[in-house]
Amino acid sequence: MNYCKCLLAALLIPAAALSQNYEVPVSEAQEPMMKGKYDATWESLSQYEVPEWFRDAKFGIWAHWGPQCVEGSGDWMARSMYIEGSNEYKHHVANYGHPSEVGFKDILPLFKAEKWDPDYLVGLYKKIGAKYFFALGNHHDNFDLWDSQYQEWNSKAIGPKRDLLAEWAEACRKHGLKFGVSLHADHAWSWYEPSRRYDRNGDKAGVPYDGRMTKEDGKGKWWEGLDPQNLYAQNHPDSYGSWSDGMIHRQWAWGNGVAVPTVEYCTNFYNRTLDVINRYNPDLLYFDVTGVPFYPISDAGLKIAAHFYNHNSATHPNDFSAVMFGKILNDTQKEALVWDVERGAPNNIPEKPWQTCSCIGGWHYNTDIY
């Protein structure tokens, strides 16, 4: 079973949504999309052909590992720690402090990676039969696990003080595994909305959590000079039903009342992703999205796909290796991407290669399971 992470969205993308008029078009001023065979349209991307190596790769492994593993309270803890009464909230308050005083930003320095040995791990994955390996580039927590040019909250500056992607990539090249990166931070915009809440009960009732803090609030703190809004991204109106904990699933495809992200926000994710492609030259890209990132409100995801394919073609002139995954795809989109199914399988045998992904327990480390 192929191993990588995804969360199912609740909505299919209608064919009518395949429009070229985008509400939030991204800027290419800092990271131009590479020109080549592919343009940023579904029609052009449908020229894509799955490389032969992936057709023969039956098993891959992913290290779904980052600062949300610190507390050991499970997946999505950086969101759930702001949901009063949740297990993650209770664990955080009991062991680290109240989220008005100790937010997720304050967990980041505790992520040290002091026992991490990528060479040993990738060698082990190779030994047990993996054909490719996925490293987590960022999760919905918006923390970049590399020496990021466009996100000051990153693992080179905070916590491990190491470029995790660079070290994972080096290990993969050494052991002959195809290298993949998964990027999830596009959804931080709505995912972090509970961080702007407050307790409705108890001694801290009405005291805001730290999700609205700004750079000015950091004077004299360990994070002085950093802007929490570059992490939490909460300087925007509430999405519809923001206090309804499950609403985010209905809004995963950027509809149903989700607050529309800005050009700056979408462009920042686009820039960060092209930074990864250009510097680490991955063979595979995975996004935890419906279709491609920010679709259908933005062209960001389509530009990322076109750049990825064109970049891979230029750097692999004789052995094109690019595989980009998408979820909840219609027939047109299945021509442009490899279909990923979380914890399941199609109900018939597809003509094209596809991927399923699962894990033992939850997606992030949870001491109640492991």
C-alpha positions as CSV (number, residue, x, y, z in Angstrom):
1,M,0.0,0.0,0.0
2,N,1.5,3.4,-1.0
3,Y,2.0,5.7,2.0
4,C,1.2,9.3,2.0
5,K,-1.2,11.7,3.7
6,C,-4.4,13.2,2.6
7,L,-7.8,14.4,4.0
8,L,-10.9,13.8,1.9
9,A,-12.8,16.9,0.9
10,A,-16.6,16.8,0.9
11,L,-17.2,18.3,-2.6
12,L,-16.6,17.2,-6.2
13,I,-15.4,19.9,-8.6
14,P,-18.1,20.5,-11.2
15,A,-17.1,20.5,-14.8
16,A,-18.5,24.0,-15.2
17,A,-15.8,25.2,-12.7
18,L,-13.1,24.7,-15.3
19,S,-13.0,28.4,-16.1
20,Q,-10.0,30.6,-16.8
21,N,-11.4,33.6,-14.9
22,Y,-9.9,33.4,-11.4
23,E,-11.0,35.4,-8.4
24,V,-7.4,35.4,-6.9
25,P,-4.8,35.3,-9.7
26,V,-1.3,34.9,-8.3
27,S,1.8,37.0,-9.1
28,E,4.8,35.6,-10.8
29,A,7.0,38.6,-10.0
30,Q,9.2,36.7,-7.6
31,E,8.9,33.1,-8.9
32,P,8.2,33.0,-12.7
33,M,6.4,29.9,-13.9
34,M,8.8,28.0,-16.2
35,K,7.6,28.0,-19.8
36,G,7.6,24.8,-21.8
37,K,5.3,22.1,-23.1
38,Y,2.7,22.7,-20.3
39,D,0.6,25.8,-19.7
40,A,-1.5,26.5,-16.6
41,T,-4.7,25.1,-18.0
42,W,-6.4,21.7,-17.6
43,E,-6.4,21.2,-21.4
44,S,-2.6,21.7,-21.6
45,L,-1.9,19.6,-18.5
46,S,-3.9,16.8,-19.9
47,Q,-0.9,16.1,-22.2
48,Y,0.7,14.6,-19.2
49,E,1.7,10.9,-19.3
50,V,2.6,9.0,-16.1
51,P,6.3,8.1,-16.2
52,E,7.0,4.4,-16.5
53,W,8.9,4.2,-13.2
54,F,5.7,5.0,-11.2
55,R,3.7,2.4,-13.1
56,D,6.1,-0.2,-11.7
57,A,6.4,1.3,-8.2
58,K,4.0,-0.6,-5.9
59,F,5.2,0.8,-2.6
60,G,6.3,4.1,-1.2
61,I,6.8,5.5,2.3
62,W,6.2,8.9,3.8
63,A,7.5,10.5,7.0
64,H,4.5,12.6,8.1
65,W,6.7,14.3,10.7
66,G,6.9,17.8,11.9
67,P,6.4,20.0,15.0
68,Q,2.8,18.8,15.5
69,C,4.4,15.6,16.7
70,V,6.0,17.3,19.7
71,E,3.0,17.0,22.1
72,G,2.1,13.5,20.9
73,S,-1.6,14.3,20.9
74,G,-2.4,13.3,17.3
75,D,-3.2,14.8,13.9
76,W,-4.3,18.4,13.5
77,M,-3.2,19.2,17.1
78,A,-2.2,22.7,16.0
79,R,-5.9,23.4,15.2
80,S,-7.5,21.2,17.9
81,M,-5.5,22.7,20.7
82,Y,-7.6,25.9,20.1
83,I,-10.9,24.0,20.3
84,E,-12.0,24.3,23.9
85,G,-12.8,21.0,25.5
86,S,-11.1,18.8,22.9
87,N,-8.6,16.2,24.0
88,E,-5.8,18.2,22.3
89,Y,-6.8,21.3,24.1
90,K,-6.9,19.6,27.5
91,H,-3.5,18.0,26.9
92,H,-2.0,21.3,25.8
93,V,-3.4,23.2,28.8
94,A,-2.3,20.6,31.3
95,N,1.3,20.2,29.9
96,Y,2.2,23.4,28.2
97,G,-0.2,26.2,29.2
98,H,-3.3,28.0,28.1
99,P,-3.4,28.9,24.3
100,S,-3.8,32.6,25.2
101,E,-0.3,32.4,26.7
102,V,1.3,29.4,25.0
103,G,0.2,29.0,21.4
104,F,1.4,26.6,18.7
105,K,4.1,29.1,17.8
106,D,5.6,28.4,21.2
107,I,5.7,24.7,20.5
108,L,7.9,25.2,17.4
109,P,11.2,25.6,19.3
110,L,10.5,22.3,21.1
111,F,10.7,20.5,17.8
112,K,14.5,19.6,17.9
113,A,14.9,16.5,15.6
114,E,17.9,15.7,17.7
115,K,17.7,11.9,17.1
116,W,16.7,12.2,13.4
117,D,19.0,10.2,11.0
118,P,17.6,10.5,7.5
119,D,20.4,8.4,5.9
120,Y,19.6,5.5,8.2
121,L,15.8,5.9,7.7
122,V,15.9,6.1,3.9
123,G,18.3,3.2,3.8
124,L,15.8,1.2,5.9
125,Y,12.9,2.2,3.6
126,K,15.0,1.1,0.6
127,K,15.8,-2.3,2.3
128,I,12.1,-3.1,2.9
129,G,11.2,-2.4,-0.7
130,A,10.1,1.2,-1.0
131,K,10.5,2.7,-4.5
132,Y,9.9,6.3,-3.5
133,F,9.9,8.4,-0.3
134,F,7.8,11.4,0.7
135,A,9.0,14.1,3.1
136,L,6.6,16.5,4.7
137,G,7.4,20.0,3.4
138,N,4.8,21.8,5.4
139,H,1.5,20.9,7.0
140,H,-1.6,22.9,7.6
141,D,0.4,24.4,10.5
142,N,2.2,26.6,7.9
143,F,5.7,25.8,9.2
144,D,8.2,25.1,6.4
145,L,10.6,22.2,7.0
146,W,13.4,23.7,4.9
147,D,15.5,26.8,4.7
148,S,12.5,28.7,3.3
149,Q,13.0,31.9,1.4
150,Y,9.3,32.9,1.8
151,Q,8.4,31.8,5.3
152,E,10.3,33.0,8.3
153,W,8.7,30.3,10.4
154,N,10.9,27.5,9.2
155,S,13.1,24.6,10.5
156,K,16.4,26.2,9.6
157,A,15.6,29.3,11.7
158,I,13.5,27.7,14.5
159,G,13.7,24.3,16.3
160,P,16.0,21.8,14.6
161,K,18.0,24.6,12.9
162,R,18.3,22.2,10.0
163,D,17.0,22.0,6.4
164,L,15.0,18.9,6.6
165,L,14.1,18.7,2.9
166,A,17.7,19.1,1.9
167,E,18.8,16.2,4.1
168,W,15.9,14.0,3.1
169,A,16.6,14.7,-0.6
170,E,20.3,13.9,-0.1
171,A,19.5,10.5,1.5
172,C,17.1,9.6,-1.3
173,R,19.6,10.3,-4.0
174,K,22.2,8.3,-2.1
175,H,19.9,5.2,-1.7
176,G,18.3,5.5,-5.2
177,L,14.7,6.3,-4.1
178,K,12.6,8.8,-6.0
179,F,12.0,11.9,-3.8
180,G,8.7,13.4,-3.1
181,V,7.5,16.4,-1.1
182,S,4.0,17.0,0.3
183,L,2.8,20.5,0.9
184,H,-0.3,21.4,2.8
185,A,0.0,24.9,4.0
186,D,-2.4,26.4,1.6
187,H,-5.3,25.6,4.0
188,A,-3.7,27.4,7.0
189,W,-5.9,30.3,6.1
190,S,-9.1,28.7,7.4
191,W,-7.6,25.8,9.3
192,Y,-6.1,28.1,11.9
193,E,-9.3,30.1,12.5
194,P,-9.9,28.5,15.9
195,S,-6.7,30.2,17.1
196,R,-8.6,33.5,17.2
197,R,-11.2,32.1,19.5
198,Y,-11.4,32.3,23.3
199,D,-12.6,30.1,26.2
200,R,-16.3,30.3,26.8
201,N,-16.0,28.7,30.3
202,G,-13.7,28.8,33.3
203,D,-11.2,31.3,34.6
204,K,-10.0,32.3,31.2
205,A,-13.4,32.9,29.6
206,G,-13.2,35.7,27.1
207,V,-9.4,35.8,27.0
208,P,-8.4,35.6,23.3
209,Y,-6.0,32.9,22.1
210,D,-2.8,34.0,20.4
211,G,-4.1,33.7,16.8
212,R,-4.5,37.4,16.3
213,M,-1.1,38.4,17.7
214,T,1.2,40.5,15.6
215,K,4.9,41.3,15.4
216,E,4.5,44.1,17.9
217,D,3.3,41.6,20.5
218,G,6.7,39.9,20.4
219,K,8.8,42.5,22.2
220,G,10.8,40.8,24.8
221,K,9.6,37.4,23.8
222,W,11.7,34.5,22.3
223,W,10.0,35.2,19.0
224,E,10.8,39.0,18.9
225,G,11.1,40.1,15.3
226,L,8.9,37.4,13.9
227,D,5.3,38.0,12.8
228,P,2.8,35.5,14.1
229,Q,0.5,36.4,11.2
230,N,3.0,34.9,8.8
231,L,2.3,31.6,10.7
232,Y,-1.4,31.8,11.6
233,A,-2.6,33.9,8.7
234,Q,-5.6,35.2,10.6
235,N,-5.7,38.8,9.5
236,H,-9.0,38.3,7.6
237,P,-12.7,38.0,8.2
238,D,-14.1,34.8,9.7
239,S,-15.3,32.1,7.4
240,Y,-19.0,31.3,7.5
241,G,-19.6,29.0,10.5
242,S,-16.0,29.6,11.8
243,W,-17.0,28.4,15.3
244,S,-18.5,25.2,13.9
245,D,-15.6,22.8,14.3
246,G,-16.5,20.6,11.3
247,M,-17.3,23.3,8.8
248,I,-13.8,23.3,7.4
249,H,-14.4,20.0,5.7
250,R,-17.3,21.4,3.7
251,Q,-15.2,24.4,2.8
252,W,-12.1,22.4,1.7
253,A,-12.6,23.2,-2.0
254,W,-12.8,26.9,-1.3
255,G,-16.5,27.2,-1.2
256,N,-19.5,27.2,1.1
257,G,-18.7,30.5,2.8
258,V,-15.0,30.1,3.4
259,A,-13.2,33.5,3.6
260,V,-11.5,34.1,0.3
261,P,-7.7,34.3,0.6
262,T,-5.8,37.2,-0.7
263,V,-3.5,37.5,-3.7
264,E,-0.6,37.9,-1.3
265,Y,-1.5,34.7,0.6
266,C,-2.0,32.5,-2.5
267,T,1.1,34.0,-4.1
268,N,3.1,33.2,-0.9
269,F,2.2,29.5,-1.1
270,Y,2.9,29.5,-4.9
271,N,6.3,31.0,-4.2
272,R,7.2,28.6,-1.5
273,T,6.2,25.6,-3.7
274,L,8.3,26.8,-6.6
275,D,11.2,27.3,-4.2
276,V,10.9,23.6,-3.3
277,I,10.7,22.5,-6.9
278,N,13.6,24.7,-8.0
279,R,16.0,23.9,-5.1
280,Y,15.3,20.3,-4.3
281,N,14.1,18.9,-7.7
282,P,11.5,16.4,-6.3
283,D,10.2,13.6,-8.5
284,L,6.8,13.7,-6.8
285,L,4.5,16.4,-5.4
286,Y,1.5,15.8,-3.1
287,F,-1.1,18.3,-2.0
288,D,-3.9,17.8,0.4
289,V,-6.5,19.4,-1.8
290,T,-9.5,19.0,-4.1
291,G,-7.8,19.0,-7.5
292,V,-4.9,21.4,-7.2
293,P,-4.1,24.1,-4.5
294,F,-6.7,27.0,-4.4
295,Y,-8.7,25.6,-7.3
296,P,-11.1,26.9,-8.5
297,I,-10.7,30.4,-7.0
298,S,-7.0,30.8,-8.1
299,D,-4.6,29.8,-10.8
300,A,-1.9,29.0,-8.2
301,G,-2.3,25.2,-8.4
302,L,-2.4,25.1,-12.2
303,K,0.7,27.2,-12.4
304,I,2.5,25.0,-9.9
305,A,1.6,21.9,-11.9
306,A,2.8,23.5,-15.2
307,H,6.0,24.7,-13.6
308,F,6.6,21.3,-12.0
309,Y,6.2,19.4,-15.3
310,N,8.2,21.8,-17.3
311,H,11.0,22.0,-14.7
312,N,11.2,18.2,-14.5
313,S,11.3,18.0,-18.3
314,A,14.2,20.4,-18.4
315,T,16.2,18.7,-15.6
316,H,15.4,15.2,-16.7
317,P,15.6,15.5,-20.5
318,N,15.9,11.7,-21.0
319,D,14.0,10.3,-18.1
320,F,10.9,12.5,-17.2
321,S,10.0,11.5,-13.7
322,A,7.3,14.0,-12.5
323,V,4.3,12.7,-10.6
324,M,1.8,15.1,-9.1
325,F,-1.1,13.8,-7.1
326,G,-4.6,15.2,-6.7
327,K,-7.7,14.1,-4.8
328,I,-11.4,14.2,-5.7
329,L,-10.7,14.5,-9.4
330,N,-13.1,14.6,-12.4
331,D,-12.3,12.8,-15.6
332,T,-10.5,15.8,-17.1
333,Q,-8.3,16.3,-14.1
334,K,-7.4,12.6,-14.0
335,E,-5.7,13.1,-17.3
336,A,-3.5,15.8,-15.8
337,L,-2.7,14.4,-12.4
338,V,-2.3,11.0,-10.7
339,W,-5.4,10.2,-8.6
340,D,-4.8,9.7,-4.9
341,V,-7.4,7.9,-2.7
342,E,-7.1,8.2,1.1
343,R,-7.5,5.0,3.1
344,G,-9.4,3.3,0.3
345,A,-9.4,2.3,-3.3
346,P,-11.5,2.9,-6.5
347,N,-14.6,0.8,-6.9
348,N,-13.3,-0.4,-10.3
349,I,-9.9,-0.9,-12.0
350,P,-8.8,2.5,-13.4
351,E,-7.0,2.5,-16.7
352,K,-4.4,5.0,-15.3
353,P,-2.0,4.5,-12.4
354,W,-3.4,5.7,-9.1
355,Q,-2.3,5.8,-5.4
356,T,-3.9,4.9,-2.1
357,C,-2.5,6.2,1.1
358,S,-2.9,5.0,4.7
359,C,-1.0,4.8,8.0
360,I,-1.1,2.9,11.3
361,G,-3.3,5.0,13.6
362,G,-3.4,8.8,12.9
363,W,-1.4,10.9,10.6
364,H,0.6,12.6,13.3
365,Y,2.3,11.0,16.3
366,N,-0.2,10.1,19.1
367,T,1.0,8.5,22.3
368,D,-2.5,7.0,22.8
369,I,-1.9,4.8,19.8
370,Y,1.8,4.2,19.5
